[in-house]
Amino acid sequence: MNSLTLAVDSSSENLAVALLDQNKVLVEIYQALSQPHSQNLMATIDWILRQADVELKQIERLVVSRGPGAFSGLRIGIASLQGLAQALNKPLYTFIGHDLIAAKFTYRPGAIAVLTDARRRQVYWSLYRSDGKILTRLTPCRVADPEVMAQQVAKTDIILAGSGVEVYNDELAELLPDAIRLGSTHAKPNLALIAGMSLLDDEDEERVGLRPASGSFEPLYVRASDAEINLQKKLQGKLKEKSDG
């Protein structure tokens, strides 16, 4: 074995963990769980290592998704890998989950919109373009209703992929009837593609790749948390009461 990478994506209710040996996937698991990731992540990592007959100290680098996705899942994945990176004294890198979905279609010149289910009748979405060799991110990740998203992308010659496509398929079929809508087989990030991603050290958000995780880096929170939303509603309610009074 050469350079081992442990990769984790805990951004949704599905937990994905993979062990890569340069460009080869040694072990990968993708599981839908009803329990919090906090109860499963470390046990899953341990299972992955045992299947590959690898010790934790042999890992050369760690990679974790920084979003978009569920607040609690992102925090658990990031905190766990930050702890492992510190304990092992190994580098930690981050990736954007939508990049690994869009990267599947780098071979095809044209536009790719990645949509993942954000609940509340909304999707997280990002727009990409490929020239057949290089994938470029055209927009930062956003959250919107499918109708709003559809107004901001090309109507033809575009691939739609991600979990949001299956959830809102009927609506998207009406909004973007000429788009290529891809179902569940293209809904999840492919952790194996991490092996071929460039290491980036700049702030150019159009570039797709892995970035070093600084000590203060933040997850990609596209939408305010439920706690923040509820607090805002309470404050608005109090302001309304004062104005009415």
C-alpha positions as YAML, in Angstrom:
chain: A
units: angstrom
residues:
- id: 1
  name: MET
  ca: [0.00, 0.00, 0.00]
- id: 2
  name: ASN
  ca: [1.20, 3.49, -0.85]
- id: 3
  name: SER
  ca: [-0.65, 6.64, 0.26]
- id: 4
  name: LEU
  ca: [-3.85, 5.85, 2.15]
- id: 5
  name: THR
  ca: [-6.72, 8.35, 2.31]
- id: 6
  name: LEU
  ca: [-9.71, 8.07, 4.64]
- id: 7
  name: ALA
  ca: [-12.71, 9.95, 3.23]
- id: 8
  name: VAL
  ca: [-16.01, 10.73, 4.97]
- id: 9
  name: ASP
  ca: [-19.26, 12.33, 3.83]
- id: 10
  name: SER
  ca: [-21.76, 12.79, 6.67]
- id: 11
  name: SER
  ca: [-23.72, 15.64, 5.11]
- id: 12
  name: SER
  ca: [-27.02, 13.76, 4.80]
- id: 13
  name: GLU
  ca: [-28.91, 10.98, 6.55]
- id: 14
  name: ASN
  ca: [-26.73, 8.61, 4.52]
- id: 15
  name: LEU
  ca: [-23.21, 8.02, 5.81]
- id: 16
  name: ALA
  ca: [-20.43, 7.40, 3.29]
- id: 17
  name: VAL
  ca: [-16.91, 6.30, 4.26]
- id: 18
  name: ALA
  ca: [-14.13, 5.11, 1.96]
- id: 19
  name: LEU
  ca: [-10.50, 4.03, 2.20]
- id: 20
  name: LEU
  ca: [-8.47, 4.89, -0.89]
- id: 21
  name: ASP
  ca: [-5.00, 3.72, -1.90]
- id: 22
  name: GLN
  ca: [-3.93, 6.39, -4.37]
- id: 23
  name: ASN
  ca: [-6.37, 5.90, -7.29]
- id: 24
  name: LYS
  ca: [-7.81, 2.63, -6.03]
- id: 25
  name: VAL
  ca: [-10.76, 2.16, -3.67]
- id: 26
  name: LEU
  ca: [-9.90, -0.46, -1.07]
- id: 27
  name: VAL
  ca: [-13.18, -0.40, 0.86]
- id: 28
  name: GLU
  ca: [-16.23, 1.83, 0.58]
- id: 29
  name: ILE
  ca: [-19.52, 1.80, 2.46]
- id: 30
  name: TYR
  ca: [-22.65, 3.87, 1.91]
- id: 31
  name: GLN
  ca: [-25.45, 3.32, 4.38]
- id: 32
  name: ALA
  ca: [-28.82, 4.85, 5.18]
- id: 33
  name: LEU
  ca: [-29.15, 5.17, 8.94]
- id: 34
  name: SER
  ca: [-32.00, 6.07, 11.26]
- id: 35
  name: GLN
  ca: [-29.57, 6.80, 14.11]
- id: 36
  name: PRO
  ca: [-27.42, 9.95, 14.44]
- id: 37
  name: HIS
  ca: [-24.03, 9.75, 12.75]
- id: 38
  name: SER
  ca: [-22.46, 10.31, 16.16]
- id: 39
  name: GLN
  ca: [-23.47, 6.73, 17.03]
- id: 40
  name: ASN
  ca: [-22.11, 5.18, 13.84]
- id: 41
  name: LEU
  ca: [-19.21, 7.12, 12.29]
- id: 42
  name: MET
  ca: [-16.29, 5.85, 14.37]
- id: 43
  name: ALA
  ca: [-17.63, 2.28, 14.33]
- id: 44
  name: THR
  ca: [-17.92, 2.50, 10.53]
- id: 45
  name: ILE
  ca: [-14.35, 3.78, 10.21]
- id: 46
  name: ASP
  ca: [-13.16, 0.92, 12.42]
- id: 47
  name: TRP
  ca: [-15.03, -1.60, 10.23]
- id: 48
  name: ILE
  ca: [-13.52, -0.10, 7.05]
- id: 49
  name: LEU
  ca: [-9.99, -0.40, 8.46]
- id: 50
  name: ARG
  ca: [-10.53, -3.99, 9.58]
- id: 51
  name: GLN
  ca: [-11.87, -4.98, 6.17]
- id: 52
  name: ALA
  ca: [-8.73, -3.59, 4.53]
- id: 53
  name: ASP
  ca: [-6.43, -4.96, 7.25]
- id: 54
  name: VAL
  ca: [-5.13, -1.44, 7.83]
- id: 55
  name: GLU
  ca: [-4.21, 0.29, 11.09]
- id: 56
  name: LEU
  ca: [-5.33, 3.85, 11.75]
- id: 57
  name: LYS
  ca: [-1.71, 5.01, 12.04]
- id: 58
  name: GLN
  ca: [-1.15, 3.99, 8.40]
- id: 59
  name: ILE
  ca: [-3.55, 6.67, 7.12]
- id: 60
  name: GLU
  ca: [-1.62, 9.44, 5.34]
- id: 61
  name: ARG
  ca: [-4.40, 11.99, 4.90]
- id: 62
  name: LEU
  ca: [-8.03, 12.53, 5.84]
- id: 63
  name: VAL
  ca: [-10.77, 14.12, 3.74]
- id: 64
  name: VAL
  ca: [-14.22, 15.25, 4.83]
- id: 65
  name: SER
  ca: [-17.23, 16.91, 3.20]
- id: 66
  name: ARG
  ca: [-17.87, 20.49, 4.29]
- id: 67
  name: GLY
  ca: [-21.38, 20.54, 2.83]
- id: 68
  name: PRO
  ca: [-23.93, 21.41, 1.81]
- id: 69
  name: GLY
  ca: [-26.17, 19.34, 4.04]
- id: 70
  name: ALA
  ca: [-27.54, 18.70, 7.49]
- id: 71
  name: PHE
  ca: [-26.06, 20.80, 10.28]
- id: 72
  name: SER
  ca: [-25.65, 17.98, 12.80]
- id: 73
  name: GLY
  ca: [-24.21, 15.51, 10.29]
- id: 74
  name: LEU
  ca: [-21.66, 17.99, 9.00]
- id: 75
  name: ARG
  ca: [-20.53, 18.94, 12.49]
- id: 76
  name: ILE
  ca: [-20.11, 15.30, 13.52]
- id: 77
  name: GLY
  ca: [-18.08, 14.37, 10.44]
- id: 78
  name: ILE
  ca: [-15.85, 17.42, 10.58]
- id: 79
  name: ALA
  ca: [-15.23, 17.26, 14.33]
- id: 80
  name: SER
  ca: [-14.45, 13.54, 14.19]
- id: 81
  name: LEU
  ca: [-11.92, 13.88, 11.38]
- id: 82
  name: GLN
  ca: [-10.38, 16.97, 12.93]
- id: 83
  name: GLY
  ca: [-9.79, 14.90, 16.06]
- id: 84
  name: LEU
  ca: [-8.28, 12.03, 14.08]
- id: 85
  name: ALA
  ca: [-6.06, 14.36, 12.06]
- id: 86
  name: GLN
  ca: [-4.74, 15.95, 15.23]
- id: 87
  name: ALA
  ca: [-4.18, 12.61, 16.96]
- id: 88
  name: LEU
  ca: [-2.39, 11.14, 13.93]
- id: 89
  name: ASN
  ca: [-0.60, 14.39, 13.02]
- id: 90
  name: LYS
  ca: [-1.84, 14.01, 9.44]
- id: 91
  name: PRO
  ca: [-3.29, 16.60, 7.04]
- id: 92
  name: LEU
  ca: [-7.05, 17.13, 6.77]
- id: 93
  name: TYR
  ca: [-8.67, 18.32, 3.54]
- id: 94
  name: THR
  ca: [-12.24, 19.27, 2.71]
- id: 95
  name: PHE
  ca: [-14.40, 18.88, -0.38]
- id: 96
  name: ILE
  ca: [-17.81, 20.13, -1.47]
- id: 97
  name: GLY
  ca: [-20.23, 17.24, -1.91]
- id: 98
  name: HIS
  ca: [-21.79, 18.65, -5.07]
- id: 99
  name: ASP
  ca: [-18.35, 18.62, -6.73]
- id: 100
  name: LEU
  ca: [-18.15, 14.83, -6.45]
- id: 101
  name: ILE
  ca: [-21.54, 14.43, -8.11]
- id: 102
  name: ALA
  ca: [-20.74, 16.85, -10.93]
- id: 103
  name: ALA
  ca: [-17.29, 15.29, -11.44]
- id: 104
  name: LYS
  ca: [-18.93, 12.12, -12.74]
- id: 105
  name: PHE
  ca: [-19.83, 14.06, -15.89]
- id: 106
  name: THR
  ca: [-16.55, 15.88, -16.56]
- id: 107
  name: TYR
  ca: [-16.13, 13.80, -19.74]
- id: 108
  name: ARG
  ca: [-19.25, 15.43, -21.26]
- id: 109
  name: PRO
  ca: [-18.91, 19.04, -22.44]
- id: 110
  name: GLY
  ca: [-21.79, 21.14, -21.22]
- id: 111
  name: ALA
  ca: [-23.67, 22.28, -18.15]
- id: 112
  name: ILE
  ca: [-24.40, 20.25, -15.02]
- id: 113
  name: ALA
  ca: [-26.74, 21.29, -12.22]
- id: 114
  name: VAL
  ca: [-26.42, 19.36, -8.97]
- id: 115
  name: LEU
  ca: [-29.51, 19.37, -6.77]
- id: 116
  name: THR
  ca: [-29.68, 17.80, -3.33]
- id: 117
  name: ASP
  ca: [-32.76, 17.65, -1.16]
- id: 118
  name: ALA
  ca: [-32.80, 20.46, 1.43]
- id: 119
  name: ARG
  ca: [-36.24, 19.52, 2.81]
- id: 120
  name: ARG
  ca: [-38.95, 22.20, 3.23]
- id: 121
  name: ARG
  ca: [-39.72, 21.86, -0.49]
- id: 122
  name: GLN
  ca: [-36.30, 23.25, -1.37]
- id: 123
  name: VAL
  ca: [-33.05, 22.06, -2.93]
- id: 124
  name: TYR
  ca: [-29.41, 22.90, -2.42]
- id: 125
  name: TRP
  ca: [-28.08, 23.51, -5.92]
- id: 126
  name: SER
  ca: [-24.83, 24.31, -7.71]
- id: 127
  name: LEU
  ca: [-24.15, 24.92, -11.38]
- id: 128
  name: TYR
  ca: [-21.10, 23.58, -13.24]
- id: 129
  name: ARG
  ca: [-19.68, 23.50, -16.74]
- id: 130
  name: SER
  ca: [-17.23, 21.06, -18.26]
- id: 131
  name: ASP
  ca: [-15.16, 21.40, -21.41]
- id: 132
  name: GLY
  ca: [-14.72, 17.63, -21.54]
- id: 133
  name: LYS
  ca: [-11.59, 17.68, -19.38]
- id: 134
  name: ILE
  ca: [-11.89, 20.36, -16.71]
- id: 135
  name: LEU
  ca: [-14.89, 20.92, -14.45]
- id: 136
  name: THR
  ca: [-15.63, 24.50, -13.36]
- id: 137
  name: ARG
  ca: [-18.07, 25.61, -10.68]
- id: 138
  name: LEU
  ca: [-20.14, 28.49, -12.09]
- id: 139
  name: THR
  ca: [-22.12, 29.38, -8.97]
- id: 140
  name: PRO
  ca: [-21.68, 29.00, -5.24]
- id: 141
  name: CYS
  ca: [-24.06, 26.54, -3.63]
- id: 142
  name: ARG
  ca: [-27.50, 28.04, -3.03]
- id: 143
  name: VAL
  ca: [-30.81, 26.97, -1.53]
- id: 144
  name: ALA
  ca: [-34.09, 27.65, -3.30]
- id: 145
  name: ASP
  ca: [-37.42, 26.23, -4.41]
- id: 146
  name: PRO
  ca: [-37.09, 24.07, -7.55]
- id: 147
  name: GLU
  ca: [-39.00, 26.72, -9.53]
- id: 148
  name: VAL
  ca: [-36.54, 29.46, -8.55]
- id: 149
  name: MET
  ca: [-33.59, 27.18, -9.37]
- id: 150
  name: ALA
  ca: [-35.07, 26.31, -12.79]
- id: 151
  name: GLN
  ca: [-35.27, 29.99, -13.72]
- id: 152
  name: GLN
  ca: [-31.51, 30.36, -13.30]
- id: 153
  name: VAL
  ca: [-30.20, 27.47, -15.41]
- id: 154
  name: ALA
  ca: [-30.18, 26.65, -19.10]
- id: 155
  name: LYS
  ca: [-33.38, 25.07, -20.38]
- id: 156
  name: THR
  ca: [-31.66, 22.63, -22.75]
- id: 157
  name: ASP
  ca: [-28.44, 20.63, -22.96]
- id: 158
  name: ILE
  ca: [-28.08, 20.43, -19.18]
- id: 159
  name: ILE
  ca: [-27.71, 17.44, -16.86]
- id: 160
  name: LEU
  ca: [-29.62, 17.45, -13.58]
- id: 161
  name: ALA
  ca: [-28.18, 15.08, -10.96]
- id: 162
  name: GLY
  ca: [-28.41, 14.59, -7.20]
- id: 163
  name: SER
  ca: [-30.98, 13.49, -4.65]
- id: 164
  name: GLY
  ca: [-33.17, 16.52, -5.36]
- id: 165
  name: VAL
  ca: [-33.84, 15.27, -8.90]
- id: 166
  name: GLU
  ca: [-35.61, 12.15, -7.68]
- id: 167
  name: VAL
  ca: [-37.50, 13.96, -4.91]
- id: 168
  name: TYR
  ca: [-38.80, 16.69, -7.24]
- id: 169
  name: ASN
  ca: [-38.76, 14.75, -10.52]
- id: 170
  name: ASP
  ca: [-42.34, 15.53, -11.56]
- id: 171
  name: GLU
  ca: [-41.93, 19.22, -10.87]
- id: 172
  name: LEU
  ca: [-38.59, 19.38, -12.69]
- id: 173
  name: ALA
  ca: [-40.08, 17.54, -15.67]
- id: 174
  name: GLU
  ca: [-42.52, 20.44, -16.08]
- id: 175
  name: LEU
  ca: [-40.03, 23.20, -15.30]
- id: 176
  name: LEU
  ca: [-37.15, 21.82, -17.41]
- id: 177
  name: PRO
  ca: [-38.67, 19.31, -19.85]
- id: 178
  name: ASP
  ca: [-35.61, 19.23, -22.13]
- id: 179
  name: ALA
  ca: [-33.05, 18.68, -19.38]
- id: 180
  name: ILE
  ca: [-31.43, 15.28, -18.81]
- id: 181
  name: ARG
  ca: [-32.75, 14.21, -15.41]
- id: 182
  name: LEU
  ca: [-30.70, 11.47, -13.74]
- id: 183
  name: GLY
  ca: [-32.15, 9.36, -10.94]
- id: 184
  name: SER
  ca: [-30.95, 7.63, -7.82]
- id: 185
  name: THR
  ca: [-27.88, 5.94, -9.33]
- id: 186
  name: HIS
  ca: [-26.34, 9.40, -9.80]
- id: 187
  name: ALA
  ca: [-27.66, 10.91, -6.57]
- id: 188
  name: LYS
  ca: [-24.72, 10.37, -4.23]
- id: 189
  name: PRO
  ca: [-21.15, 11.69, -4.24]
- id: 190
  name: ASN
  ca: [-18.57, 9.22, -5.50]
- id: 191
  name: LEU
  ca: [-15.80, 9.25, -2.90]
- id: 192
  name: ALA
  ca: [-13.49, 7.39, -5.28]
- id: 193
  name: LEU
  ca: [-13.19, 10.57, -7.36]
- id: 194
  name: ILE
  ca: [-11.35, 12.24, -4.47]
- id: 195
  name: ALA
  ca: [-8.21, 10.41, -5.56]
- id: 196
  name: GLY
  ca: [-8.10, 12.41, -8.79]
- id: 197
  name: MET
  ca: [-8.95, 15.83, -7.35]
- id: 198
  name: SER
  ca: [-6.37, 18.61, -7.34]
- id: 199
  name: LEU
  ca: [-5.07, 20.07, -4.09]
- id: 200
  name: LEU
  ca: [-5.96, 23.77, -4.06]
- id: 201
  name: ASP
  ca: [-4.39, 26.53, -1.99]
- id: 202
  name: ASP
  ca: [-6.19, 29.57, -3.40]
- id: 203
  name: GLU
  ca: [-9.54, 31.25, -2.81]
- id: 204
  name: ASP
  ca: [-10.85, 30.85, -6.37]
- id: 205
  name: GLU
  ca: [-14.30, 29.35, -5.75]
- id: 206
  name: GLU
  ca: [-14.65, 28.35, -9.40]
- id: 207
  name: ARG
  ca: [-11.94, 25.72, -9.03]
- id: 208
  name: VAL
  ca: [-13.00, 22.22, -8.04]
- id: 209
  name: GLY
  ca: [-10.69, 20.28, -5.74]
- id: 210
  name: LEU
  ca: [-9.54, 19.60, -2.19]
- id: 211
  name: ARG
  ca: [-8.66, 22.42, 0.17]
- id: 212
  name: PRO
  ca: [-6.60, 22.21, 3.37]
- id: 213
  name: ALA
  ca: [-8.80, 22.48, 6.45]
- id: 214
  name: SER
  ca: [-7.56, 25.43, 8.47]
- id: 215
  name: GLY
  ca: [-8.10, 25.44, 12.20]
- id: 216
  name: SER
  ca: [-11.02, 27.84, 11.89]
- id: 217
  name: PHE
  ca: [-12.71, 26.62, 8.71]
- id: 218
  name: GLU
  ca: [-16.51, 26.56, 8.69]
- id: 219
  name: PRO
  ca: [-18.87, 23.99, 7.19]
- id: 220
  name: LEU
  ca: [-20.79, 25.10, 4.12]
- id: 221
  name: TYR
  ca: [-23.98, 26.27, 5.82]
- id: 222
  name: VAL
  ca: [-26.14, 27.46, 2.93]
- id: 223
  name: ARG
  ca: [-29.23, 27.95, 5.06]
- id: 224
  name: ALA
  ca: [-29.67, 29.13, 8.63]
- id: 225
  name: SER
  ca: [-30.13, 26.43, 11.25]
- id: 226
  name: ASP
  ca: [-33.55, 25.61, 12.72]
- id: 227
  name: ALA
  ca: [-32.46, 27.23, 15.99]
- id: 228
  name: GLU
  ca: [-31.52, 30.45, 14.17]
- id: 229
  name: ILE
  ca: [-34.77, 30.45, 12.19]
- id: 230
  name: ASN
  ca: [-36.86, 29.89, 15.34]
- id: 231
  name: LEU
  ca: [-34.99, 32.66, 17.17]
- id: 232
  name: GLN
  ca: [-35.60, 35.03, 14.28]
- id: 233
  name: LYS
  ca: [-39.32, 34.19, 14.32]
- id: 234
  name: LYS
  ca: [-39.48, 34.86, 18.07]
- id: 235
  name: LEU
  ca: [-37.74, 38.22, 17.66]
- id: 236
  name: GLN
  ca: [-40.06, 39.16, 14.81]
- id: 237
  name: GLY
  ca: [-43.05, 38.18, 16.96]
- id: 238
  name: LYS
  ca: [-41.85, 40.35, 19.84]
- id: 239
  name: LEU
  ca: [-41.26, 43.29, 17.50]
- id: 240
  name: LYS
  ca: [-44.76, 42.89, 16.10]
- id: 241
  name: GLU
  ca: [-46.24, 42.80, 19.61]
- id: 242
  name: LYS
  ca: [-44.46, 46.05, 20.47]
- id: 243
  name: SER
  ca: [-45.58, 47.73, 17.28]
- id: 244
  name: ASP
  ca: [-49.18, 46.59, 17.80]
- id: 245
  name: GLY
  ca: [-49.08, 47.75, 21.40]
...
